[in-house]
C-alpha cells in the first residue's frame, strides 16, 4: 500500500491551496490529515461538526466533502483576513457556518448541542479550554488533533506543552485514545458511551 496516492480530493482543495500559496499562508493542514478528516466525518450521517482553527479552509474542504446533505459544520478562526477567504469558498453551502472570533470566547459561550466530531487545530480547544472542548463532544463522538510530532515552526518550549497535552489526554478515563505517528502526528480520541 502506498499512502502517497491521494484520491477523492475535494474540488475546492486545489483552489484553496493555490490561494494559500499566493498569500504566503504558512500553516496549512497536511493533506493526509484532510483525507482522515473526510473519512471520519463521513462515518457520522446527519453529523454536527466543529473545527477550531479554520485557517484558509484547507481542512474544512475535506470535512465538507465528507459530509452528507443533512450534516452541519461550524468553523471558528480569529483572523479576519483568513475568515474572509474561507467564507468566499463556502458561502454558498448552507451546511457550513464560518465564524470570525476568538476561539476561547466561542468555546466558553457555546451552549448548543454536542458535536459528533471536533477537529481542534488552534490553541483554543487544543492547548487551552481543553476540558470545556471535550465536554462539547457527545458520547461516541470524536476529538482529533494534529501536529503532535515535532514541527519546524515550533517555538522553544513547545514540546513540553505538547507533552502535557498528551499526558492529559492519556489520563482521561472517559475517552479511548489512539496516538498515530503518521502525517504530522495525530491523536484521535472517542468519547465513551
C-alpha positions, -999 to +999 in steps of 0.1 A: +000+000+000+012+035-009-004+062+011+011+088-012-017+080-037-043+105-026-078+100-041-111+118-036-095+153-033-123+179-029-130+201-059-122+233-039-090+220-024-067+229-053-082+264-055-077+270-017-042+256-019-034+280-048-047+309-027-028+297+003+005+298-017-005+332-032-009+349+001+020+330+018-001+312+043+025+292+063+003+269+084-018+247+060-030+214+073-014+183+059-032+166+030-031+133+049-050+149+078-075+161+053-081+125+040-085+113+075-110+140+084-131+133+054-132+096+063-141+103+099-168+129+090-184+106+065-189+080+093-213+104+110-245+108+090-265+139+098-234+149+118-228+180+138-192+191+134-168+217+148-135+229+135-114+252+158-089+270+135-104+275+101-072+289+087-077+294+049-101+264+047-080+235+035-091+211+062-126+224+060-127+215+023-121+179+032-146+178+061-173+194+039-166+169+011-172+140+036-205+154+049-239+142+038-266+166+028-281+169+064-248+174+082-237+208+096-203+222+104-192+253+123-156+266+119-140+292+141-110+314+134-098+347+149-080+360+117-104+383+098-084+380+065-084+342+066-121+341+076-130+362+046-110+340+022-125+308+037-160+323+035-156+330-002-152+293-009-180+281+013-206+308+015-230+291-009-230+259+012-258+262+038-243+233+058-212+255+066-210+283+092-177+301+095-174+324+125-147+350+129-139+354+166-116+343+193-119+305+199-116+308+236-145+332+238-166+310+215-159+278+235-167+295+268-200+309+255-213+280+234-245+265+247-258+244+217-259+207+212-229+184+215-207+176+185-201+143+167-166+154+158-143+182+168-111+190+149-090+213+171-064+229+150-059+261+171-046+270+205-082+272+220-096+237+221-062+221+219-039+237+244-064+259+263-100+252+271-094+215+265-117+204+293-145+226+280-139+214+245-140+178+254-173+184+272-188+195+239-184+161+224-213+137+225-209+100+236-194+082+206-181+115+193-145+120+181-119+146+191-090+149+167-058+170+168-027+171+146+008+185+148+017+163+178+051+154+162+079+180+162+072+207+136+098+230+121+078+261+132+076+252+169+089+279+192+113+270+221+095+252+249+065+240+227+075+203+231+068+205+269+033+219+261+026+191+236+038+165+262+015+180+288-015+178+265-007+142+255-004+133+292-037+149+300-055+131+272-039+098+282-053+102+317-089+109+307-109+079+316-139+090+295-121+087+262-105+059+242-073+073+226-051+064+196-018+082+190-006+079+154+030+086+144+017+094+109+013+126+089+021+154+114+014+133+144-023+127+151-043+119+182-078+106+178-100+102+209-135+089+211-158+097+240-170+065+257-207+058+256 
